[in-house]
Amino acid sequence: MEKQIKKPDVLIIGAGPAGLTAGIYAARLKLDTLILEDELVGGQIRDASLIQNYPGFKSISGSELIERMREQSVVAGAKLDEFDRVLLATLTGAEKKIETEGFIYYPKTLIIAAGMKQKELPIREEKQFHGNGIHYCEICDGHLYEGKEIAVVGGGSAAVGAAISLTKYASRVTLIHRSGTLRADKKSQEELFSNPKIKVMWNTKILGAFGDKQLQTLLIQEEADQDKREMKMDGVFVYIGSLPRTEMYAQDLELDNYGNIVAGESCETNIPGVFAAGDVRTKKIRQLTTAVNDGTVAALMAERYILELRRRDVYDKGVLNF
């Protein structure tokens, strides 16, 4: 059965903060706007238990903030399609083609706001214990460890925030970090260090995991003595960084050495009519507020591109004479 063809003005890939913001602006500009998301709406920020640095909110959960953005984009007129995975992207030439599991799209403009995917724990047992002791979302799976001992791996804001959040379930949380300093903001670090249920293991690596069907112990190595030893642990939550979801576009778009799409403050890529917003764009600062900024800029630039296309079409048809 042939797939239905759709030709929106603006096709947005990704429904995180950048994509939803782009959807709000594009729809309010009266552009036919469609937002594609292959998973749950919200991206990684949906899993944040508490956000305290977004203007206008003293504190708000990631899921609540995303739900407000989603509702606002739909009220503005954007259409939202969840759980439809992109299979093929052809961006060269005047016509852009995006094929998903359900449809084929020929948008006038494309905004890629696909976000990041979390890095997996780099041990061979990861797949064996994925979901059975190794996890990547404390909100989703933290409740499974009521009264148990768990570890959090990482040293950034996500890891520190997860460790703090998980203390409401676990009897003890051990933060395992490969270096001797944390990257999280100072206020979060203060909260971490003052929590009696949290222990920090510095300069430590996880080398393996053991258990029957469920994780039971971790094989760790501390830099100080280089000795390997097993540590009893009921579960481990991993926050060791992310990778941009850009493999699908590498054949057409210019990427930097880290896989980010090369696009300046205008969010324009090397392909006219294709824009990058949020964590997929090459930039020095990645925050919720910078993602929202990118979504705004990308939508406004997309409108400019479409208006230019319309002007060219009028000229080509000879409607105007100069």
DOBA-858191 format. One record per residue (C-alpha): residue number from 1; residue in three letters; chain; x, y, z. Coordinates in Angstrom, 1 decimal, padded with zeros to 4 digits. Example, Ala and Ser with C-alpha at 12.3 -4.5 7.8 and 13.67 -1.06 7.14 Angstrom:
2
[atom 1,ALA,A,[012.3,-004.5,007.8]]
[atom 2,SER,A,[013.7,-001.1,007.1]]
This chain:
322
[atom 1,MET,A,[000.0,000.0,000.0]]
[atom 2,GLU,A,[001.5,003.4,-001.0]]
[atom 3,LYS,A,[002.1,005.9,001.7]]
[atom 4,GLN,A,[000.1,009.1,001.8]]
[atom 5,ILE,A,[002.0,012.2,000.6]]
[atom 6,LYS,A,[001.8,015.4,002.7]]
[atom 7,LYS,A,[003.3,018.8,001.8]]
[atom 8,PRO,A,[003.3,021.1,004.9]]
[atom 9,ASP,A,[004.9,024.5,004.8]]
[atom 10,VAL,A,[007.0,023.6,007.9]]
[atom 11,LEU,A,[008.0,020.1,009.0]]
[atom 12,ILE,A,[009.6,020.0,012.4]]
[atom 13,ILE,A,[011.4,016.8,013.4]]
[atom 14,GLY,A,[011.5,016.5,017.2]]
[atom 15,ALA,A,[009.0,017.6,019.8]]
[atom 16,GLY,A,[011.3,018.8,022.6]]
[atom 17,PRO,A,[011.5,022.4,023.8]]
[atom 18,ALA,A,[013.1,023.5,020.5]]
[atom 19,GLY,A,[010.6,021.7,018.3]]
[atom 20,LEU,A,[007.5,022.7,020.2]]
[atom 21,THR,A,[008.6,026.3,020.3]]
[atom 22,ALA,A,[009.2,026.3,016.6]]
[atom 23,GLY,A,[005.8,024.8,016.2]]
[atom 24,ILE,A,[004.2,027.6,018.3]]
[atom 25,TYR,A,[005.8,030.3,016.3]]
[atom 26,ALA,A,[005.3,028.7,012.8]]
[atom 27,ALA,A,[001.7,028.0,013.5]]
[atom 28,ARG,A,[001.0,031.5,014.8]]
[atom 29,LEU,A,[002.6,032.8,011.5]]
[atom 30,LYS,A,[-000.3,030.9,009.8]]
[atom 31,LEU,A,[002.1,028.4,008.2]]
[atom 32,ASP,A,[000.8,024.8,007.7]]
[atom 33,THR,A,[003.0,023.3,010.5]]
[atom 34,LEU,A,[003.5,019.6,011.4]]
[atom 35,ILE,A,[005.7,018.4,014.3]]
[atom 36,LEU,A,[007.0,014.8,014.1]]
[atom 37,GLU,A,[008.2,012.9,017.1]]
[atom 38,ASP,A,[009.3,009.2,017.1]]
[atom 39,GLU,A,[008.9,008.8,020.9]]
[atom 40,LEU,A,[007.1,010.7,023.6]]
[atom 41,VAL,A,[006.7,014.4,023.2]]
[atom 42,GLY,A,[009.2,016.3,025.4]]
[atom 43,GLY,A,[012.6,014.9,024.7]]
[atom 44,GLN,A,[015.1,014.6,027.6]]
[atom 45,ILE,A,[013.6,017.6,029.5]]
[atom 46,ARG,A,[010.4,015.6,030.1]]
[atom 47,ASP,A,[012.2,013.4,032.6]]
[atom 48,ALA,A,[013.5,016.3,034.7]]
[atom 49,SER,A,[012.0,016.1,038.2]]
[atom 50,LEU,A,[012.4,019.8,038.9]]
[atom 51,ILE,A,[013.4,022.8,036.7]]
[atom 52,GLN,A,[014.3,026.0,038.6]]
[atom 53,ASN,A,[016.1,028.1,036.0]]
[atom 54,TYR,A,[013.4,028.6,033.4]]
[atom 55,PRO,A,[012.1,032.2,033.4]]
[atom 56,GLY,A,[008.6,032.7,034.7]]
[atom 57,PHE,A,[008.6,029.6,036.9]]
[atom 58,LYS,A,[010.1,029.4,040.4]]
[atom 59,SER,A,[010.0,025.7,039.9]]
[atom 60,ILE,A,[008.2,023.3,037.6]]
[atom 61,SER,A,[008.6,019.7,036.6]]
[atom 62,GLY,A,[009.8,018.8,033.1]]
[atom 63,SER,A,[006.7,016.9,032.3]]
[atom 64,GLU,A,[004.4,019.8,033.3]]
[atom 65,LEU,A,[006.4,022.4,031.3]]
[atom 66,ILE,A,[006.4,020.2,028.2]]
[atom 67,GLU,A,[002.7,019.5,028.5]]
[atom 68,ARG,A,[002.1,023.3,028.6]]
[atom 69,MET,A,[004.3,023.7,025.5]]
[atom 70,ARG,A,[002.5,020.9,023.7]]
[atom 71,GLU,A,[-000.9,022.3,024.4]]
[atom 72,GLN,A,[000.2,025.8,023.3]]
[atom 73,SER,A,[001.5,024.5,020.0]]
[atom 74,VAL,A,[-001.7,022.6,019.2]]
[atom 75,VAL,A,[-003.9,025.6,020.2]]
[atom 76,ALA,A,[-001.7,027.8,017.9]]
[atom 77,GLY,A,[-002.6,025.4,015.0]]
[atom 78,ALA,A,[000.3,023.0,014.8]]
[atom 79,LYS,A,[-000.4,019.4,014.1]]
[atom 80,LEU,A,[001.5,016.8,016.2]]
[atom 81,ASP,A,[002.3,013.2,015.1]]
[atom 82,GLU,A,[003.9,011.0,017.7]]
[atom 83,PHE,A,[005.6,007.6,017.4]]
[atom 84,ASP,A,[006.3,007.9,013.6]]
[atom 85,ARG,A,[010.0,007.2,013.0]]
[atom 86,VAL,A,[011.9,008.9,010.2]]
[atom 87,LEU,A,[013.3,006.3,007.8]]
[atom 88,LEU,A,[014.8,008.4,005.0]]
[atom 89,ALA,A,[015.8,012.0,004.5]]
[atom 90,THR,A,[016.8,013.5,001.1]]
[atom 91,LEU,A,[017.5,017.2,001.5]]
[atom 92,THR,A,[019.6,018.2,-001.6]]
[atom 93,GLY,A,[017.9,020.0,-004.4]]
[atom 94,ALA,A,[014.9,022.3,-004.3]]
[atom 95,GLU,A,[012.6,019.6,-003.0]]
[atom 96,LYS,A,[013.1,018.1,000.5]]
[atom 97,LYS,A,[011.8,014.5,001.1]]
[atom 98,ILE,A,[011.2,012.9,004.5]]
[atom 99,GLU,A,[009.9,009.4,004.6]]
[atom 100,THR,A,[008.5,008.0,007.9]]
[atom 101,GLU,A,[006.9,004.7,008.8]]
[atom 102,GLY,A,[003.5,006.2,008.0]]
[atom 103,PHE,A,[003.9,009.0,005.4]]
[atom 104,ILE,A,[006.1,010.7,002.8]]
[atom 105,TYR,A,[006.6,014.4,003.3]]
[atom 106,TYR,A,[007.6,017.1,000.8]]
[atom 107,PRO,A,[007.9,020.2,003.1]]
[atom 108,LYS,A,[008.7,023.7,001.9]]
[atom 109,THR,A,[011.0,024.0,004.9]]
[atom 110,LEU,A,[012.5,021.6,007.4]]
[atom 111,ILE,A,[013.5,022.3,011.0]]
[atom 112,ILE,A,[015.5,019.5,012.6]]
[atom 113,ALA,A,[015.1,019.6,016.4]]
[atom 114,ALA,A,[015.7,015.9,017.0]]
[atom 115,GLY,A,[017.6,016.4,020.2]]
[atom 116,MET,A,[020.0,014.0,021.8]]
[atom 117,LYS,A,[020.1,010.4,022.8]]
[atom 118,GLN,A,[021.7,009.3,026.0]]
[atom 119,LYS,A,[025.0,007.4,025.9]]
[atom 120,GLU,A,[024.8,003.8,027.1]]
[atom 121,LEU,A,[026.9,002.5,029.9]]
[atom 122,PRO,A,[030.0,001.2,028.0]]
[atom 123,ILE,A,[030.1,-002.4,029.4]]
[atom 124,ARG,A,[029.3,-005.6,027.5]]
[atom 125,GLU,A,[026.6,-006.5,030.0]]
[atom 126,GLU,A,[024.6,-003.3,029.3]]
[atom 127,LYS,A,[022.1,-005.1,027.0]]
[atom 128,GLN,A,[021.7,-008.0,029.4]]
[atom 129,PHE,A,[020.7,-005.8,032.3]]
[atom 130,HIS,A,[019.0,-002.9,030.4]]
[atom 131,GLY,A,[015.8,-002.4,032.3]]
[atom 132,ASN,A,[016.8,-005.1,034.8]]
[atom 133,GLY,A,[019.2,-003.1,036.9]]
[atom 134,ILE,A,[020.6,-000.6,034.3]]
[atom 135,HIS,A,[018.3,002.4,033.7]]
[atom 136,TYR,A,[018.4,005.9,032.1]]
[atom 137,CYS,A,[015.4,007.6,033.6]]
[atom 138,GLU,A,[014.9,008.1,037.4]]
[atom 139,ILE,A,[011.4,009.3,037.0]]
[atom 140,CYS,A,[010.4,006.2,035.0]]
[atom 141,ASP,A,[012.1,003.5,037.0]]
[atom 142,GLY,A,[013.2,005.0,040.4]]
[atom 143,HIS,A,[010.1,003.6,042.1]]
[atom 144,LEU,A,[011.4,000.1,041.5]]
[atom 145,TYR,A,[014.1,000.6,044.1]]
[atom 146,GLU,A,[012.2,001.4,047.2]]
[atom 147,GLY,A,[014.4,000.8,050.2]]
[atom 148,LYS,A,[017.3,-000.5,048.0]]
[atom 149,GLU,A,[020.9,000.5,047.2]]
[atom 150,ILE,A,[021.5,002.1,043.9]]
[atom 151,ALA,A,[024.2,003.9,042.0]]
[atom 152,VAL,A,[024.1,006.9,039.7]]
[atom 153,VAL,A,[026.9,007.3,037.1]]
[atom 154,GLY,A,[027.9,010.7,035.9]]
[atom 155,GLY,A,[029.0,014.1,037.0]]
[atom 156,GLY,A,[026.8,016.6,035.2]]
[atom 157,SER,A,[023.5,018.3,036.2]]
[atom 158,ALA,A,[021.4,015.3,035.1]]
[atom 159,ALA,A,[023.4,012.9,037.2]]
[atom 160,VAL,A,[023.4,015.1,040.3]]
[atom 161,GLY,A,[019.7,015.8,039.9]]
[atom 162,ALA,A,[018.9,012.2,039.5]]
[atom 163,ALA,A,[020.9,011.2,042.6]]
[atom 164,ILE,A,[019.0,013.8,044.7]]
[atom 165,SER,A,[015.7,012.7,043.3]]
[atom 166,LEU,A,[016.3,009.0,043.8]]
[atom 167,THR,A,[016.9,009.4,047.6]]
[atom 168,LYS,A,[013.1,009.5,048.0]]
[atom 169,TYR,A,[013.1,005.8,047.0]]
[atom 170,ALA,A,[016.5,004.3,047.8]]
[atom 171,SER,A,[018.0,003.6,051.2]]
[atom 172,ARG,A,[021.3,004.7,049.8]]
[atom 173,VAL,A,[022.5,006.4,046.6]]
[atom 174,THR,A,[026.1,006.2,045.4]]
[atom 175,LEU,A,[027.2,008.7,042.8]]
[atom 176,ILE,A,[030.0,007.2,040.8]]
[atom 177,HIS,A,[032.1,009.7,038.8]]
[atom 178,ARG,A,[035.2,009.0,036.6]]
[atom 179,SER,A,[036.9,012.3,037.6]]
[atom 180,GLY,A,[037.5,014.3,040.7]]
[atom 181,THR,A,[035.1,017.3,040.0]]
[atom 182,LEU,A,[031.4,017.6,039.1]]
[atom 183,ARG,A,[030.1,019.7,036.3]]
[atom 184,ALA,A,[026.7,020.4,037.9]]
[atom 185,ASP,A,[025.8,023.9,039.1]]
[atom 186,LYS,A,[027.0,024.9,042.6]]
[atom 187,LYS,A,[023.6,024.9,044.2]]
[atom 188,SER,A,[022.9,021.4,043.0]]
[atom 189,GLN,A,[026.3,020.2,044.3]]
[atom 190,GLU,A,[025.6,021.8,047.7]]
[atom 191,GLU,A,[022.3,019.9,047.9]]
[atom 192,LEU,A,[024.0,016.7,046.9]]
[atom 193,PHE,A,[026.8,016.9,049.4]]
[atom 194,SER,A,[024.4,017.8,052.3]]
[atom 195,ASN,A,[022.2,014.8,051.7]]
[atom 196,PRO,A,[023.1,012.1,054.2]]
[atom 197,LYS,A,[021.7,009.3,051.9]]
[atom 198,ILE,A,[024.2,010.1,049.1]]
[atom 199,LYS,A,[027.8,008.9,048.9]]
[atom 200,VAL,A,[030.2,010.1,046.2]]
[atom 201,MET,A,[032.9,007.9,044.7]]
[atom 202,TRP,A,[035.5,009.9,042.8]]
[atom 203,ASN,A,[037.8,008.8,040.0]]
[atom 204,THR,A,[036.0,005.5,039.7]]
[atom 205,LYS,A,[035.0,003.5,036.6]]
[atom 206,ILE,A,[032.4,000.7,036.2]]
[atom 207,LEU,A,[034.0,-002.2,034.3]]
[atom 208,GLY,A,[031.2,-004.8,034.4]]
[atom 209,ALA,A,[028.0,-006.0,035.9]]
[atom 210,PHE,A,[026.9,-009.3,037.3]]
[atom 211,GLY,A,[023.7,-011.1,038.3]]
[atom 212,ASP,A,[021.2,-013.7,037.3]]
[atom 213,LYS,A,[018.3,-012.0,035.6]]
[atom 214,GLN,A,[018.6,-008.9,037.7]]
[atom 215,LEU,A,[021.7,-006.8,038.4]]
[atom 216,GLN,A,[023.3,-007.7,041.7]]
[atom 217,THR,A,[026.9,-006.4,041.7]]
[atom 218,LEU,A,[029.1,-004.0,039.8]]
[atom 219,LEU,A,[032.7,-004.5,039.0]]
[atom 220,ILE,A,[034.5,-001.1,039.7]]
[atom 221,GLN,A,[038.0,000.2,039.5]]
[atom 222,GLU,A,[039.2,003.2,041.6]]
[atom 223,GLU,A,[042.0,005.3,040.1]]
[atom 224,ALA,A,[043.9,005.6,043.4]]
[atom 225,ASP,A,[044.9,001.9,043.6]]
[atom 226,GLN,A,[043.8,000.5,040.2]]
[atom 227,ASP,A,[042.4,-002.5,042.1]]
[atom 228,LYS,A,[039.2,-004.1,040.7]]
[atom 229,ARG,A,[036.5,-005.1,043.1]]
[atom 230,GLU,A,[032.9,-006.0,043.1]]
[atom 231,MET,A,[030.3,-003.8,044.8]]
[atom 232,LYS,A,[026.8,-004.9,045.7]]
[atom 233,MET,A,[024.3,-002.8,044.0]]
[atom 234,ASP,A,[020.6,-003.3,043.2]]
[atom 235,GLY,A,[020.4,-000.9,040.3]]
[atom 236,VAL,A,[022.4,001.8,038.4]]
[atom 237,PHE,A,[021.1,004.9,036.7]]
[atom 238,VAL,A,[023.3,006.2,033.9]]
[atom 239,TYR,A,[023.9,009.9,033.0]]
[atom 240,ILE,A,[027.2,010.0,031.1]]
[atom 241,GLY,A,[026.3,012.4,028.3]]
[atom 242,SER,A,[024.4,012.4,025.1]]
[atom 243,LEU,A,[024.9,012.2,021.3]]
[atom 244,PRO,A,[023.0,014.3,018.8]]
[atom 245,ARG,A,[020.5,012.4,016.7]]
[atom 246,THR,A,[021.8,013.5,013.4]]
[atom 247,GLU,A,[023.0,010.2,011.6]]
[atom 248,MET,A,[020.0,010.4,009.3]]
[atom 249,TYR,A,[021.1,013.7,007.9]]
[atom 250,ALA,A,[024.9,013.2,007.7]]
[atom 251,GLN,A,[024.9,012.6,003.9]]
[atom 252,ASP,A,[023.4,016.0,003.1]]
[atom 253,LEU,A,[024.2,018.3,006.0]]
[atom 254,GLU,A,[027.5,019.6,007.3]]
[atom 255,LEU,A,[028.3,018.2,010.7]]
[atom 256,ASP,A,[031.0,019.1,013.2]]
[atom 257,ASN,A,[033.4,016.6,014.7]]
[atom 258,TYR,A,[030.9,015.7,017.4]]
[atom 259,GLY,A,[028.0,015.0,015.0]]
[atom 260,ASN,A,[026.2,018.3,015.6]]
[atom 261,ILE,A,[024.7,020.1,012.6]]
[atom 262,VAL,A,[026.7,023.1,011.6]]
[atom 263,ALA,A,[024.3,026.1,011.8]]
[atom 264,GLY,A,[024.9,029.6,013.1]]
[atom 265,GLU,A,[022.7,031.9,015.2]]
[atom 266,SER,A,[020.2,032.1,012.3]]
[atom 267,CYS,A,[019.9,028.2,012.6]]
[atom 268,GLU,A,[020.4,028.0,008.8]]
[atom 269,THR,A,[022.3,024.9,007.6]]
[atom 270,ASN,A,[024.3,024.4,004.4]]
[atom 271,ILE,A,[021.0,023.4,002.6]]
[atom 272,PRO,A,[018.7,026.3,001.9]]
[atom 273,GLY,A,[015.3,025.8,003.6]]
[atom 274,VAL,A,[016.7,023.4,006.2]]
[atom 275,PHE,A,[017.3,024.7,009.8]]
[atom 276,ALA,A,[018.7,023.1,012.9]]
[atom 277,ALA,A,[017.4,023.9,016.4]]
[atom 278,GLY,A,[018.2,022.8,019.9]]
[atom 279,ASP,A,[020.8,020.3,021.0]]
[atom 280,VAL,A,[021.5,019.1,017.4]]
[atom 281,ARG,A,[022.9,022.5,016.5]]
[atom 282,THR,A,[026.7,023.1,016.9]]
[atom 283,LYS,A,[027.0,025.7,019.8]]
[atom 284,LYS,A,[028.8,026.2,023.1]]
[atom 285,ILE,A,[025.9,026.4,025.5]]
[atom 286,ARG,A,[023.1,023.9,025.7]]
[atom 287,GLN,A,[020.3,024.8,028.0]]
[atom 288,LEU,A,[016.5,024.7,028.0]]
[atom 289,THR,A,[016.4,028.5,027.3]]
[atom 290,THR,A,[018.9,028.2,024.4]]
[atom 291,ALA,A,[016.7,025.4,022.8]]
[atom 292,VAL,A,[013.7,027.6,023.0]]
[atom 293,ASN,A,[015.6,030.5,021.5]]
[atom 294,ASP,A,[016.7,028.2,018.6]]
[atom 295,GLY,A,[013.1,027.1,018.0]]
[atom 296,THR,A,[012.0,030.7,017.8]]
[atom 297,VAL,A,[014.7,031.8,015.4]]
[atom 298,ALA,A,[014.3,028.7,013.2]]
[atom 299,ALA,A,[010.6,029.3,012.8]]
[atom 300,LEU,A,[011.0,033.0,011.9]]
[atom 301,MET,A,[013.8,032.1,009.4]]
[atom 302,ALA,A,[011.6,029.4,007.9]]
[atom 303,GLU,A,[008.8,032.0,007.3]]
[atom 304,ARG,A,[011.3,034.3,005.6]]
[atom 305,TYR,A,[012.4,031.4,003.3]]
[atom 306,ILE,A,[008.8,030.5,002.4]]
[atom 307,LEU,A,[008.0,034.2,001.7]]
[atom 308,GLU,A,[011.0,034.3,-000.6]]
[atom 309,LEU,A,[009.8,031.1,-002.4]]
[atom 310,ARG,A,[006.4,032.7,-002.9]]
[atom 311,ARG,A,[008.0,035.9,-004.4]]
[atom 312,ARG,A,[010.1,033.9,-006.8]]
[atom 313,ASP,A,[007.0,031.9,-007.8]]
[atom 314,VAL,A,[005.2,035.1,-008.6]]
[atom 315,TYR,A,[008.1,036.4,-010.7]]
[atom 316,ASP,A,[008.5,033.1,-012.5]]
[atom 317,LYS,A,[004.9,033.1,-013.6]]
[atom 318,GLY,A,[005.2,036.6,-014.9]]
[atom 319,VAL,A,[002.4,038.0,-012.8]]
[atom 320,LEU,A,[004.5,041.1,-011.9]]
[atom 321,ASN,A,[006.1,043.2,-014.6]]
[atom 322,PHE,A,[009.0,045.6,-013.8]]
